[in-house]
Amino acid sequence: MNFASVRIITDDVDRLVAFYEKVLDVSAERPAPVFAEFVLPSCTLAIGHSQTVQLFGAGSAVAADNRTVIIEFRVDDVDAEYERLKPLVDAWVKEPTTMPWGNRAILFRDPDGNLINLFTPVTEEAIQRFSGRR
């Protein structure tokens, strides 16, 4: 089994696509107006309009209602990303901080309130843990 993607449901696909294009520095693939994908080497982040929820089952997902999932991206230099993203991000949760498990991280919310974590392994143990992963 292979992990395929994480999909965010939103009422405004264009707004989230524009935000993530800036954060990820990647252009979205748009196979339909109600759907977009960011295909990265290690994962795919998908964005679907709330109109698509009925295809999975009415009420199975609710736009801008997530408070349990953190979408995480490993970056080369989290402090540099923080400086780059300061003008873009409106809702910072955590400024650059070294976590007890050895990652230096920043956390912020996207325009729909989804929590995003960008991190860089900085301790020897964390660097070792991520060696060999994409």
C-alpha positions as CSV (number, residue, x, y, z in Angstrom):
1,M,0.0,0.0,0.0
2,N,1.3,3.5,-0.9
3,F,0.2,6.7,0.8
4,A,-1.3,8.7,-2.1
5,S,-2.3,12.2,-0.8
6,V,-4.0,14.4,1.8
7,R,-7.0,16.3,0.5
8,I,-8.2,19.6,1.9
9,I,-11.9,20.4,1.3
10,T,-12.6,24.1,0.9
11,D,-15.2,26.5,-0.2
12,D,-12.6,28.5,-2.2
13,V,-10.2,26.4,-4.2
14,D,-8.6,29.4,-6.0
15,R,-7.7,31.1,-2.7
16,L,-6.1,27.9,-1.2
17,V,-4.3,27.1,-4.4
18,A,-2.8,30.6,-4.5
19,F,-1.7,30.3,-0.9
20,Y,-0.1,26.9,-1.3
21,E,1.6,27.8,-4.5
22,K,3.4,30.5,-2.6
23,V,4.1,28.4,0.5
24,L,5.3,25.3,-1.5
25,D,6.9,27.3,-4.4
26,V,5.2,24.8,-6.8
27,S,2.4,25.3,-9.3
28,A,-0.8,23.3,-8.8
29,E,-2.1,20.9,-11.4
30,R,-5.8,21.7,-12.1
31,P,-7.5,18.8,-13.8
32,A,-10.9,20.4,-13.0
33,P,-12.1,23.8,-11.6
34,V,-13.2,22.1,-8.4
35,F,-9.9,20.2,-7.8
36,A,-6.1,20.9,-7.6
37,E,-3.0,18.9,-6.7
38,F,0.5,19.8,-5.6
39,V,2.6,16.8,-6.6
40,L,5.8,16.8,-4.6
41,P,8.6,14.2,-4.6
42,S,7.4,12.9,-1.2
43,C,3.7,13.4,-1.2
44,T,0.7,15.0,-3.0
45,L,-1.4,17.7,-1.4
46,A,-4.9,17.8,-3.0
47,I,-7.5,20.6,-2.7
48,G,-11.1,19.9,-3.5
49,H,-14.1,22.2,-3.5
50,S,-16.9,21.5,-0.9
51,Q,-19.1,20.7,-3.9
52,T,-17.2,17.5,-4.4
53,V,-18.0,16.1,-0.9
54,Q,-21.3,14.7,-2.2
55,L,-19.3,12.3,-4.4
56,F,-17.9,10.7,-1.2
57,G,-21.1,10.9,0.8
58,A,-23.1,13.9,1.9
59,G,-21.6,15.6,5.0
60,S,-18.5,13.3,5.0
61,A,-16.2,16.4,5.1
62,V,-16.8,20.0,6.1
63,A,-14.7,22.9,4.7
64,A,-12.6,25.0,7.1
65,D,-13.4,22.8,10.0
66,N,-10.2,20.9,10.8
67,R,-8.7,21.1,14.2
68,T,-7.1,17.6,14.4
69,V,-4.7,17.2,11.5
70,I,-1.3,18.9,11.1
71,I,0.0,19.0,7.5
72,E,3.8,18.7,7.7
73,F,6.5,19.5,5.2
74,R,10.3,19.0,5.8
75,V,12.3,21.9,4.5
76,D,16.1,22.5,4.2
77,D,16.1,25.6,6.4
78,V,13.0,26.4,8.5
79,D,14.4,29.7,9.7
80,A,14.8,30.9,6.1
81,E,11.3,29.7,5.3
82,Y,9.9,31.6,8.3
83,E,11.5,34.8,7.0
84,R,10.2,34.1,3.4
85,L,6.7,33.4,4.6
86,K,6.3,36.2,7.2
87,P,4.6,38.6,4.8
88,L,2.3,35.8,3.4
89,V,1.0,34.1,6.6
90,D,-1.7,35.9,8.7
91,A,-2.0,33.3,11.5
92,W,1.2,32.2,13.1
93,V,0.9,29.5,15.8
94,K,4.6,28.9,16.6
95,E,7.7,30.9,15.5
96,P,10.9,28.9,14.9
97,T,11.3,26.5,17.8
98,T,13.4,23.4,18.4
99,M,11.1,20.6,19.5
100,P,12.0,18.0,22.1
101,W,12.3,15.3,19.3
102,G,15.0,17.3,17.5
103,N,13.1,19.1,14.7
104,R,13.2,22.9,14.4
105,A,9.7,23.9,13.4
106,I,7.3,26.7,12.5
107,L,3.5,26.3,12.6
108,F,0.9,28.5,11.0
109,R,-2.7,28.3,9.6
110,D,-3.7,28.4,6.0
111,P,-6.6,30.7,5.0
112,D,-9.1,28.0,6.0
113,G,-7.5,27.5,9.4
114,N,-5.7,24.2,8.6
115,L,-2.5,23.8,10.7
116,I,0.8,23.6,8.7
117,N,4.1,22.6,10.2
118,L,7.4,23.3,8.3
119,F,10.3,21.6,10.0
120,T,14.0,20.8,9.7
121,P,15.7,18.0,11.6
122,V,18.5,19.6,13.5
123,T,19.7,17.2,16.2
124,E,21.9,14.3,15.2
125,E,19.1,11.8,16.2
126,A,16.5,13.7,14.1
127,I,18.8,13.9,11.1
128,Q,19.5,10.2,11.4
129,R,15.8,9.4,11.7
130,F,15.1,11.2,8.4
131,S,18.1,9.9,6.5
132,G,16.9,7.8,3.6
133,R,13.4,9.4,3.5
134,R,12.4,11.6,0.7
